[in-house]
Amino acid sequence: MKFFLSTTLFLLIACDVFSQVSDFKSVDFTKADKIAFSYKGASLENLPLLAYQLTNELPTEVEKFRAIYTWVCQNIKGDQAQFSQVSRKRKKFRNDSVSFMKWNHQYKKKVFKKLVNKKKTMCTGYAYLVKELCNLVDISCEIIDGYGRSVASNIKKLEMPNHSWNAVRLHNKWYLCDATWSSGYLDEYGVFVASYNDGYFLTDPVFFAKNHFPIHQEWLLDDTIKVSSFVSAPLVYGEAFANDIQPVSPNKLDTAIPKNTEVIFSFKSSRKIKKDHIELVYYSRSEEKKIHIYNTQNKNNITSFTCTFKNKGRYDTHLRINGDIVATYSFSVGKS
């Protein structure tokens, strides 16, 4: 579980087609990634030059976008100071969105100046830079503003918008990505840790909506996703995206059950996950305890398993796969 960077910005545009990175499964991104790495530390003073350097040798739109996205994720750092400033103002203007928007409009000037001079920013800066570099090479890209769901925000309801990401149009389809959350995270001390997460690159819209909900809902790219299901769902973390783990069931964060009830968990993944790498854990007085799981099965990329809560109490239960906590569920266990 990581503490992600966030802020806000506002924009509206229409979108059309359900799409994801698997559309490009035959594309080899090795050359694009090497080019991005070769320009590590390049200046932001001349964006047209940087855009040209990153994309000139690449033949397809998706490879060009990949080079831009990879460069931004691996060269821009998250800024704890800006994040804290925006968080304080967001709380101050919680009931006055107009005042917050006015303040935010002025503050963006400082955000972009620091981005250019120090390569440090928040999600607005990440999304802005991706958009600008794309537009310079004739790739349509927009900034999407909305609600990022984490352990600290938008858990039970949609609060004030706190995050920005991008939609990019490739081969006449719109795709979603989040350079901020791909780049790394803020640790418990507020220090940015660079940790590239490829799971937020051209993500399946249904998976992306596990922790992203746009202000303008046409950017969901799937009209079956609703606010009610977004805020009631389990918490899903960046490690789920890194490991390609899409939690399927249970589909709620909070569930009340009688004791001795069997609960079936399931998740989708294109990767083969070993049985002994799947765990359920909870914490009691800072001590980690494992919940016994059984009847583990895999069919059509869906892995399922069962557990039984034998004692009364509240269990904040974490799904851990390959050593990473990917999702959290809460169970209130009562009498049989």
N, C-alpha and C positions, 0 to 999 in steps of 0.2 A: 504494500500500500504506500502510495506516495502523495505528497502535497503538491498539486499542480498549480501553475501560474494562470492568472486570469485577469480580465478587465472587460470593457464594453465599448461598442461602437454600433452604429445603426445604418442599415441599408436594405433595399428591397429590389428583388429582380425575380423573374419567372424562371422555373426550371421544369425539366420534363421527364427524363428517362432514368429508371432504376439501373444502377451500374456499380461495378466493383473491380478490384485489381485483377480478379481471375479472368477478366476480359483480355488481359495482356499476358496470360500464362506462357505464351510462346516467346515473349520478348526477354532478351538477356540485358539486364541493367548494369552489367559489369563495366562497360565502357563509360556510361554516364556517371557512375559512382567514382570511377578513377579520375575523370575530368574534374568532378566536384572537389575531390581530395587534392588534386594538383593545384588548385587555386585557394587552398586553405590560407586564411588570413588576408585575402584580397580586400582592398579598400571599398567602402560604400560611397565614396565621393563621386564616382562616375558610374552610375547604374547601367547606362547603355553599354559601356565597355564591358562591365562584368557580365551582363546578360549575353552579349556576343561571345565572350570567352567561354562561357559555360555551355553554350548550345550550338556554336557554329559547326562543329565536327559531327554532330548527331543528326541522323536522317529522319527520325520520326518525332511527332509531337510528344508522345508519351516519354520518349527518352530525353527530350529537351526538358520536359517538366520534371522528370526524375532528377536531372542534374541540378536544376534550380532548387528543388525541394531539399535534396540532400545537402547542398551547400548551406542553405539557410539553417537547417536543423543542426548542422555540425559547426557552424561559425558564430552563431548568435547565442548569447547567454541570457538566462532569465534574471530579472532584476527584483530582488526582495524589497528594496526601498520603494520602488514604484508600486509594487504589488500591495505593500502595507499602506501607502498613501491612498491608493484607490479604495482599498477595503475600508479605511476610516471614513472617507467621504461617502462611500456607499451606505454605510451605517448611519451617518449623519443625515443624509438626504433620503432615508429609507421611504419616507412618506411624501417625498417631494421630487418626483422624477424629473420635472422640468428644471429645477435648480441643479440637480446632479448632471443633467445633460449639458447645461451651460458651463458648469465647472469643467466637465470632461472635455468639452470642445477646446477650452483654453489649455488644459493640461496636455492634450495631445501634441501640442507644439514642442513641449519639453521632452515628451516621450520620443518623438521622431529625431530631435536634435541629439539626444543621448544614444539613440540607435546608430546614427551615422558616425558619431565621434568615438563611442566606446563599444559598439556592438552589444549593448545590453538593452533589454526591453521587456515588455509584457506581451500578452497575446495579440493586442492590437498591432504592435510593431511587427511581430512575426507575420501576421496575416497581411499587413500592408506591404511588407517587403516581398513576400511571395507573389502577391498580385501585381506589383509594379514590374518585377523582373519578367513575369509571364507576359504582361501586356506589351513590353518592349520587344518581344519576339513573336507577337501576334498570336498568343495563346490567350483565349478568353478565361479570365479568372476573377472571382468576386469574393468579397469579405462577407462572411455570414456571422451574425451576432445572435447570441442567445444565452442559454443556461448550461453551464458545465456542472454535472452532478458528481459530488465527492463526499467524503466523510464530514466535510465542513459546510456544505451548501447544497440547497435544492433537494433535500432528502425527503421531506414529507409534502412539500408543495413548491411551486415555482416562485422563487423570491425575485429580487431585482436581477436583471441580466448581468452575467459576470464573466462571459467568455466570448472569444471570437476565433473563427477558423476560416477555411477557404472551400469554395466550390470551383472546380476547374473543368472546362469543357474540352474534351479530347475525342476526336473522331465523332463529333456531333452528339456526344452524350455528356451529361454532367456527373462528376465524381466528387466525393468528399474527402477532405484530409485535414489534419491538425498538426501544423509544424511546431506549435508550442509544446504540446504534449509528446511529440516525437523527439524533441530535443533533449529532454531531461526533466528534472524535478527539483523542488526545494526540499532540502532535508529538514530534520526536526529543529535545526539551528538557523534555518533560513538561508543556508548556503546552497547555491545552485550546483547541482551534480549533473554533468554532461553524461547522458545515457540514451543513446539513440534507440528509438522504438519504432520499428518499421511497420508495426501493426496499424498505425494511424495513416498510412499512405494508401489512398484510393480504397478506403474501407467499405465493406458491405454496408449499405445504408441502415439495415436493421440492426446490425452489430454496432455501428457508429452511434445509433440512437440509444444505446444502453447508458451513455453518459453525456450525450449532446442533445439539446432540444432547441431548435432555432426560434427566434421571435416570429419570423414569417414562416409558417408551417409548410409552404410549398417546397422549402429546402430540405424537408425530411426525405424527399425522393421516394417515399412509400406512404401512401395515405392510410395504411392500416395502423400506423403508430399514433397513439393518443396521449394527451397530457396525463390522464389518469393512470395509464399503464407505466408511463415514464417515472412518475414520482412514487409509485407503489412497488416498483420492481426492486430486486436485490441490488445492492451496491456492487458495481463492476469496476475493477481497477485497471490501470495501465498494463499490469502484468498479464491480464487476460488477453489484451491485444498483442502483446509481445509473443505470447505463446500460442496465439490463434485458438483461444478457448472461448466459445460463445455459450454462456450459461443458458439453459433452456427451461429447466424446472428444478425446484419450485419457481414460480414466476412472480412471487411477492417477497418483499423484504420482511414483513411481519406476518407470522402465521401462528394461530392458536390451535393446539392439538391436545387430545387426552394422552396421558402417559401410556407407554407400550404400543404407540401407534407407529407403524412402518411409514417411513417417508422415502419417496423415490427422488433421487437427484439425477439430472442428466445435463450433458453439455455436448456441443457440436465442435468438432475439430477435424481439419484435413490432415493433421499429423497423428501418428500412432503414439498413444500414451500408454506407458506400462502401468499395469495394475498397482504395483507397489509405489508408483509415483503419484497416486491419487489419495488424498487425505482429507478428513474433516477434523478440525480442531476448534476448541474454545478455551477461554482463559478464566480461571477461578483464582482470585487473589494473586494475580500475576503469574500463576503457574499454568503452563500449557498442558491441556489434556486432549487426548485423541478420542474420537468417537468411532466405535467399531463399524466398518462398512462391509457389506457382503453382496453376493449376487451381482458382481460387476460384469457387464456385458457391453459389446460394441457391435453396432449394426448400422450400415450406411452412414458412417462417420459420426454417429450419435453414440456416446458412451453413457451408460446408466448404471447406477448402483443404489443400494438400499441401506438405510440405517434405522435404528429404533431408539427413541428417547424413553428410557425406562423410569426416570425419576422426575418428579415435579420441579419446576423452576423455570427461569428464563435463560436461554442459551443463545448468545451471540456467536453464531457458527460460521466458521471461515472455510471455504473450499481452497485447498492448497494443492497445486499441481506442479510437478518438477521443482519443488522447493519454494514456489512463489504463491502467495495468497492472491487469488484472482477474483473472488467474490465473497460477499458477506450476506448471511441470512439471520433472522432473529426468530426464535421459536419460544412461545409461552406454553409450557407443558403443564396441564392441570390433571385433575383426577380422571381415572378411567371412566 
